[in-house]
């Protein structure tokens, strides 16, 4: 009878091993002594059953009737776990938690340490499978992959996009080992694969195929959208994101984004500060906003990173002094995206 109940409990533990962690809202207690928890950045939600263990992961292994062999163990660089009482390490890499539980149980039986071992394995720290999210996201960092994760889900892990996010996302993926060409300089590192994804189509759902499943080691970088700055005697001075880098915006459209002029604006002495492509020089382009608003002059296009500066009346300055004032005014302004702004 005792053996029958033991076998029944073993089957029940194997079925519930993957879901028991999800049913707990607080850290699970253990019969063995516990150390301080891992850093919050490395602790992921309950492990999914399809997560495969890898080198560097920290496992919480509980063996009933062998508390001296229970505890936390780090998977070695060879993908193995060394357990007290076993003469040979247990291969863990590439196995899910339930699969590793069964393998450890088999090793205990073969070593004649336990006839009917009941083993529970939980992943405490995810270090072998991570994705790096960089660029124009709220929280750029390295995040664990505890389950199948898509590009959009990875961006969500990073807190979502900033208002300054552009339309492109670069995915850098390491090539599988052994695929490096014979001409490669290093025989140990295969060349990475670089994918350029249209973030606009991905977010709108226009092309669902772009929502790829990320792999361990992937690096996602969200581009930064081009900006124009409208500062000085305007209602809402700030930087404004150009949602489409290929679409042009004019001086009057820029003023509209900034809420229009203030009563003290000297619109006729406005200036556009434009930086050269190499960033070494800048140009000061006078623009009479008063004539533009009256329809007496053609509207002028603004380019990315242009600064449109509208001085206040009574401030008599030369073109160079106006340009310097424009650059100073553009420093520290609010950058407005879609629906909200952030301090630059």
C-alpha positions as CSV (number, residue, x, y, z in Angstrom):
1,X,0.0,0.0,0.0
2,X,2.8,2.4,0.9
3,X,4.5,1.8,-2.5
4,X,1.2,2.3,-4.3
5,X,0.6,5.7,-2.7
6,X,4.2,6.7,-3.3
7,X,3.9,6.0,-7.1
8,X,0.6,7.9,-7.1
9,X,2.2,11.0,-5.5
10,X,5.1,10.8,-7.9
11,X,2.8,11.0,-10.9
12,X,0.9,13.9,-9.3
13,X,4.0,15.8,-8.6
14,X,5.3,15.5,-12.1
15,X,1.9,16.7,-13.5
16,X,1.8,19.7,-11.2
17,X,5.5,20.6,-11.3
18,X,5.1,23.2,-14.1
19,X,2.0,24.9,-12.6
20,X,2.6,24.8,-8.9
21,X,4.8,27.9,-9.0
22,X,2.1,29.9,-10.9
23,X,-0.5,29.3,-8.1
24,X,1.6,31.1,-5.5
25,X,1.7,34.8,-5.1
26,X,4.5,34.8,-2.5
27,X,7.9,33.0,-2.6
28,X,7.5,29.3,-2.0
29,X,8.7,27.9,1.3
30,X,11.2,25.0,1.3
31,X,12.1,22.3,3.8
32,X,15.8,23.2,3.3
33,X,17.4,26.4,4.4
34,X,16.9,29.4,2.1
35,X,19.3,32.1,1.0
36,X,18.4,35.7,0.2
37,X,16.5,36.0,-3.0
38,X,18.2,36.9,-6.3
39,X,18.2,40.4,-7.7
40,X,14.8,41.5,-8.9
41,X,16.1,42.1,-12.5
42,X,16.9,38.4,-12.7
43,X,13.7,37.0,-11.2
44,X,11.2,36.2,-13.9
45,X,7.5,35.2,-13.5
46,X,6.7,31.6,-13.0
47,X,8.6,29.4,-15.4
48,X,6.8,28.2,-18.4
49,X,6.9,24.5,-19.1
50,X,8.6,25.0,-22.5
51,X,11.5,26.9,-20.9
52,X,14.7,24.9,-21.3
53,X,17.5,25.1,-18.7
54,X,20.8,26.5,-19.8
55,X,24.3,27.3,-18.4
56,X,24.2,29.9,-15.6
57,X,20.6,29.3,-14.6
58,X,20.0,28.9,-10.8
59,X,17.8,25.9,-10.0
60,X,15.9,25.3,-6.8
61,X,15.8,21.5,-6.4
62,X,13.9,19.7,-3.8
63,X,14.3,15.9,-3.2
64,X,11.8,14.4,-0.8
65,X,13.5,12.0,1.8
66,X,16.9,13.6,0.9
67,X,16.8,17.1,2.4
68,X,20.6,17.1,2.5
69,X,20.7,16.9,-1.3
70,X,18.1,19.7,-1.8
71,X,18.9,23.4,-2.3
72,X,19.9,25.9,-4.9
73,X,22.3,24.9,-7.7
74,X,23.8,26.8,-10.6
75,X,24.1,25.1,-13.9
76,X,27.7,24.9,-15.0
77,X,29.2,26.1,-18.2
78,X,29.0,22.5,-19.5
79,X,25.2,22.5,-18.8
80,X,25.5,20.2,-15.8
81,X,24.3,20.2,-12.2
82,X,26.4,18.6,-9.4
83,X,24.2,17.1,-6.7
84,X,25.4,15.8,-3.3
85,X,25.4,12.0,-3.2
86,X,25.8,11.5,-7.0
87,X,29.2,10.6,-8.3
88,X,28.5,12.1,-11.8
89,X,26.9,15.4,-12.7
90,X,23.4,15.5,-14.1
91,X,23.1,16.9,-17.6
92,X,20.5,19.8,-17.3
93,X,21.0,22.0,-20.4
94,X,18.2,21.7,-23.0
95,X,15.7,20.1,-20.6
96,X,12.6,21.6,-19.2
97,X,12.0,21.6,-15.4
98,X,9.8,18.5,-15.4
99,X,12.2,16.7,-17.7
100,X,15.1,17.5,-15.4
101,X,13.1,16.3,-12.4
102,X,12.7,13.0,-14.1
103,X,16.3,12.8,-15.1
104,X,17.5,13.5,-11.5
105,X,15.0,10.9,-10.2
106,X,16.5,8.3,-12.7
107,X,20.0,9.2,-11.5
108,X,19.0,8.7,-7.8
109,X,17.5,5.3,-8.6
110,X,20.6,4.2,-10.6
111,X,22.8,5.3,-7.7
112,X,20.5,3.2,-5.4
113,X,20.0,6.2,-3.2
114,X,16.2,6.2,-3.4
115,X,13.8,3.6,-4.8
116,X,11.0,6.0,-5.6
117,X,12.4,9.6,-5.6
118,X,10.1,12.6,-5.8
119,X,12.0,15.5,-7.3
120,X,10.8,19.1,-7.9
121,X,12.8,21.5,-10.0
122,X,12.1,25.3,-10.3
123,X,14.1,27.9,-12.1
124,X,15.1,30.7,-9.7
125,X,17.3,32.8,-11.9
126,X,17.2,33.0,-15.7
127,X,20.7,33.7,-17.0
128,X,21.1,31.5,-20.0
129,X,18.2,32.8,-22.2
130,X,18.0,36.6,-22.3
131,X,17.1,39.3,-24.8
132,X,18.6,42.8,-24.8
133,X,16.2,45.7,-25.6
134,X,17.9,49.0,-26.4
135,X,17.2,52.4,-28.0
136,X,14.0,54.4,-27.6
137,X,12.3,52.3,-25.0
138,X,11.3,53.2,-21.4
139,X,13.6,50.7,-19.6
140,X,16.5,49.5,-21.9
141,X,18.0,46.4,-20.2
142,X,18.6,42.7,-20.5
143,X,15.4,40.6,-19.9
144,X,15.0,36.9,-19.2
145,X,13.1,34.7,-21.7
146,X,11.1,32.3,-19.6
147,X,8.8,31.4,-22.4
148,X,8.3,31.9,-26.1
149,X,8.4,35.7,-26.6
150,X,7.7,37.8,-29.7
151,X,9.3,41.2,-30.6
152,X,6.3,43.1,-29.4
153,X,6.3,41.2,-26.1
154,X,10.1,42.0,-25.7
155,X,9.3,45.7,-26.2
156,X,6.6,45.4,-23.6
157,X,9.1,43.9,-21.1
158,X,11.1,47.1,-21.6
159,X,8.2,49.3,-20.6
160,X,7.1,50.2,-24.1
161,X,8.3,52.9,-26.5
162,X,9.4,56.4,-25.8
163,X,7.7,59.3,-27.6
164,X,10.9,59.7,-29.6
165,X,10.7,56.1,-31.0
166,X,11.3,55.9,-34.7
167,X,9.8,53.6,-37.3
168,X,12.6,51.1,-37.5
169,X,13.7,48.3,-35.2
170,X,17.0,46.5,-35.7
171,X,17.3,42.8,-34.6
172,X,20.8,41.4,-34.3
173,X,20.8,37.6,-34.0
174,X,23.9,35.5,-33.5
175,X,24.3,32.8,-36.1
176,X,24.2,29.2,-34.8
177,X,27.6,27.8,-33.9
178,X,29.5,26.1,-36.7
179,X,28.0,28.3,-39.4
180,X,30.9,30.7,-39.7
181,X,32.4,30.8,-43.2
182,X,35.9,29.5,-43.8
183,X,37.1,33.0,-44.5
184,X,36.0,34.3,-41.1
185,X,38.8,35.8,-39.0
186,X,37.6,33.9,-35.9
187,X,36.9,30.2,-35.9
188,X,34.9,30.5,-32.7
189,X,32.4,33.3,-33.6
190,X,29.9,33.1,-36.4
191,X,28.8,36.3,-38.1
192,X,25.6,37.8,-36.7
193,X,22.4,38.2,-38.7
194,X,21.0,41.7,-38.8
195,X,17.3,42.3,-39.6
196,X,15.7,45.7,-40.1
197,X,12.0,45.7,-39.2
198,X,9.4,48.3,-40.0
199,X,8.1,49.2,-36.5
200,X,5.2,51.2,-37.9
201,X,3.8,48.2,-39.8
202,X,4.5,46.0,-36.8
203,X,2.6,48.2,-34.3
204,X,-0.3,48.7,-36.7
205,X,-0.6,45.0,-37.4
206,X,-0.2,45.7,-41.1
207,X,2.4,43.0,-41.4
208,X,2.0,40.4,-38.6
209,X,4.9,38.4,-40.0
210,X,7.2,41.0,-38.6
211,X,6.3,40.0,-35.0
212,X,9.1,37.4,-34.9
213,X,9.8,35.2,-32.0
214,X,13.0,36.4,-30.3
215,X,15.7,33.9,-29.5
216,X,18.3,33.8,-26.7
217,X,21.0,36.4,-27.2
218,X,19.0,38.6,-29.6
219,X,19.6,42.3,-29.4
220,X,16.7,44.6,-30.3
221,X,17.3,48.3,-30.9
222,X,14.5,50.8,-31.4
223,X,15.5,53.7,-33.6
224,X,15.0,57.3,-32.5
225,X,12.7,59.5,-34.6
226,X,13.9,62.8,-36.1
227,X,12.9,65.9,-34.2
228,X,12.3,69.6,-35.0
229,X,12.5,72.3,-32.3
230,X,10.2,75.3,-32.0
231,X,11.3,77.6,-29.2
232,X,11.2,81.2,-28.2
233,X,8.1,83.3,-28.1
234,X,5.6,80.5,-28.8
235,X,2.9,79.0,-26.6
236,X,4.3,75.5,-26.2
237,X,8.1,75.5,-26.9
238,X,9.6,72.1,-27.3
239,X,10.8,69.4,-29.5
240,X,8.4,67.6,-31.8
241,X,8.7,64.1,-33.2
242,X,8.4,63.6,-36.9
243,X,6.4,60.4,-37.1
244,X,7.3,59.9,-40.7
245,X,11.0,60.7,-41.4
246,X,10.2,60.9,-45.1
247,X,7.4,63.4,-44.7
248,X,8.2,67.1,-44.8
249,X,7.0,69.7,-42.3
250,X,7.0,73.4,-42.8
251,X,7.6,76.5,-40.6
252,X,3.9,77.2,-40.2
253,X,3.2,73.6,-39.4
254,X,5.9,73.7,-36.8
255,X,4.4,76.8,-35.3
256,X,1.0,75.1,-35.2
257,X,2.5,72.2,-33.2
258,X,3.9,74.8,-30.8
259,X,0.5,76.3,-30.2
260,X,1.2,79.5,-32.2
261,X,2.9,82.8,-31.2
262,X,2.8,84.7,-28.0
263,X,1.7,88.4,-27.9
264,X,5.3,89.5,-27.5
265,X,6.7,87.6,-30.5
266,X,8.8,89.4,-33.0
267,X,7.7,87.1,-35.8
268,X,9.4,89.1,-38.5
269,X,12.9,88.3,-37.1
270,X,12.6,84.6,-36.7
271,X,15.5,82.3,-37.6
272,X,16.0,78.7,-38.5
273,X,19.2,77.1,-37.1
274,X,20.3,74.2,-39.3
275,X,23.2,72.0,-38.5
276,X,25.4,70.6,-41.3
277,X,25.2,66.8,-42.0
278,X,28.7,66.3,-40.5
279,X,27.7,68.4,-37.4
280,X,30.7,70.7,-37.8
281,X,28.9,73.9,-39.0
282,X,25.5,75.4,-38.6
283,X,23.6,77.8,-40.7
284,X,21.3,80.7,-39.7
285,X,18.4,81.1,-42.1
286,X,16.3,84.3,-41.5
287,X,12.6,83.7,-41.9
288,X,9.8,86.3,-41.7
289,X,7.1,84.4,-40.0
290,X,4.8,87.4,-40.1
291,X,4.8,87.4,-43.9
292,X,4.3,83.6,-44.0
293,X,1.2,84.0,-41.8
294,X,-0.1,86.8,-44.0
295,X,0.5,84.7,-47.1
296,X,3.0,87.2,-48.5
297,X,5.8,84.7,-48.6
298,X,6.2,81.0,-49.4
299,X,6.3,78.6,-46.5
300,X,9.7,77.0,-45.9
301,X,10.3,73.3,-45.1
302,X,12.0,72.3,-41.9
303,X,14.6,69.5,-41.8
304,X,15.2,67.0,-39.0
305,X,17.0,68.7,-36.0
306,X,16.2,72.2,-37.3
307,X,15.6,74.8,-34.6
308,X,12.9,77.4,-35.3
309,X,13.5,80.3,-33.0
310,X,11.0,83.2,-32.6
311,X,12.5,86.1,-30.6
312,X,10.6,88.4,-28.3
313,X,10.0,92.0,-29.4
314,X,12.5,94.4,-28.0
315,X,15.3,91.9,-28.0
316,X,17.6,93.4,-30.6
317,X,20.3,90.8,-31.6
318,X,22.3,89.9,-34.6
319,X,21.8,86.7,-36.6
320,X,24.6,84.9,-34.7
321,X,23.3,86.0,-31.3
322,X,19.9,84.8,-32.3
323,X,21.3,81.4,-33.3
324,X,23.1,81.1,-30.0
325,X,19.9,82.0,-28.2
326,X,18.0,79.4,-30.2
327,X,20.4,76.6,-29.3
328,X,20.3,77.5,-25.6
329,X,16.5,77.6,-25.7
330,X,16.3,74.2,-27.3
331,X,18.3,72.6,-24.5
332,X,16.2,71.0,-21.9
333,X,12.9,71.6,-23.6
334,X,10.0,69.1,-23.5
335,X,9.9,66.6,-26.3
336,X,6.4,65.9,-27.5
337,X,5.4,62.5,-29.0
338,X,2.0,61.1,-29.6
339,X,-0.2,62.0,-26.7
340,X,2.5,62.8,-24.1
341,X,5.8,64.4,-23.6
342,X,9.0,63.7,-21.7
343,X,11.8,66.0,-20.5
344,X,14.8,65.7,-22.7
